[in-house]
Amino acid sequence: MRPQHSTKTGSVLVWTVLIIGILSLIAMETLRLVTAKYQNALQTSTWQEALLAAESGIDLAIVELRKSLYPQPNHAWEDWNNPPGNNVIGYERTTVPNAGLNGTPMTIDTNVDAPSQLVDPTNSWQYYRIRTVGTIRITGPARVSDNPQDTKLRRLSLRWERFTNGLLISKPLDDGPQVSRRIEAIVRPVSAFDQAIMSVGVVDLTNQNIVVDSYDSSDPTKSTNGLYDPDPLKRQENGDIATNGQLIEAGNAQIHGDVATNAGTVSGAANITGIERTDFYQEPIPIGAPSWASSSSASLNDSTTINANAMRGASRYTFSSISLSGNKTLTLAGNSNGSQTYIEIYVTGDMSVTGTGQIVVEPGVTATIYFAGSVDISGNGVLNSNNQPGDFLLYGIQPPTNSSEHVSIGGNSQITASIYAPGHDVTVNGGGTNGHVYGSIVGKTVTMTGVSNLHYDERLGSIGVINNYKIVSWFEDNR
């Protein structure tokens, strides 16, 4: 007979091999699952990074659009193939280092154009279309996820490229698998008069219990005959105040709108109907001297009438200074029937209107005044016959560094004007018509003295110089 121990030894060996095989299969399956999960997590992270890259392309385009608003030389579109236009696409490719994902860089392809169908018919402002593709390589093998839904959602470019120069075509990948995500955004211009008050530094309402609110002269439901109406059904809540600084001295103000500072505080506000933010910052675009300005100019210190024209840009005047007092009047004359006319004035020095001196803006005239020096308007001040703040626009040319220029505007009559002077200290002195001011004010600092009411005309948000661009639509093209 064969010995019993030989059979037992053989059985142990079989069981040992079988257990080792089972454990090996378990280890292999565990490794497969862990590897798949790791690969899925890596692809998910890469997919999210590609979206960040595409969104960064929107920011890059807006930066170039803002550059184009600055006085020349502004260096806008310098690294692009050409500036955008109607049927003209501005294109740039940017490679951005990445701290994560083993330092895999991101590639951003940005296209900007200005289609003619995106021109606002009310003010001829051009909206821009921005299309961006953010691409980042996938480290690891070109392997689909173990979750079919992830594969359908992310549509990774594992073997074939989905986006090429903004087009949905396929071609072999030269550098391995990658993720591409595409975004399209429409941006609109933002007026320099987009708020009731905007200051680079301090806003001081000087404890006058001021009421700040808004109306819309172009909307009969928000105004009466184009004028402010205190009726609660027509008074609006868009009297926004903002500063790049850290302090708004509200002076017990009633603010019917939002208040924003740059990590600062609002001191003394009795009531704010809107949102109080501390994350505001917007660099005002400096104003340069008009390109049409004449090199030779005379001072104006006597009663004078200059005529506006029905065509924009056809009536332009340059003065070295304006000084009116003692019944001296500058009349900006329009058509006798009060139809719309335009006039532009550039003052290379200071403006002063005091005592019984006066600037008269006749009916139908829209007057734009650029000034390089300081402005002092008091006494009879400015008679804006249209009673529309959009018809008397004051633009302060950016003063030299370390220069101290100011704007002080007041008068016996109501103040109806819009002031954009981000390099000037602006003081508005109330007094006429119970201290009411109609318009918008932008300054290096803004101080309101003797003003009981500031009424912001929302129509100003669609006129004047462009100060910024804002996204109005955004979607991801995931076809």
Salt bridges, closest charged atoms under 4 A:
GLU29 OE2 - ARG32 NH2 2.76
GLU64 OE2 - LYS67 NZ 3.27
GLU78 OE2 - HIS75 ND1 2.61
ASP109 OD1 - ARG93 NE 2.71
ASP113 OD2 - ARG129 NH2 2.67
ASP146 OD2 - LYS37 NZ 3.84
ASP150 OD1 - ARG154 NH1 3.38
GLU161 OE1 - LYS171 NZ 3.39
ASP174 OD2 - LYS171 NZ 3.74
GLU184 OE1 - ARG131 NE 2.83
ASP213 OD2 - ARG235 NE 3.81
ASP213 OD1 - HIS455 ND1 2.73
GLU237 OE2 - HIS256 ND1 3.38
ASP279 OD1 - ARG277 NE 2.82
ASP302 OD1 - LYS328 NZ 3.30
GLU344 OE2 - ARG316 NE 2.93
ASP376 OD2 - HIS406 NE2 3.09
GLU476 OE2 - ARG181 NE 2.79
ASP477 OD2 - ARG182 NH2 2.59
ASP477 OD2 - ARG479 NH2 2.55
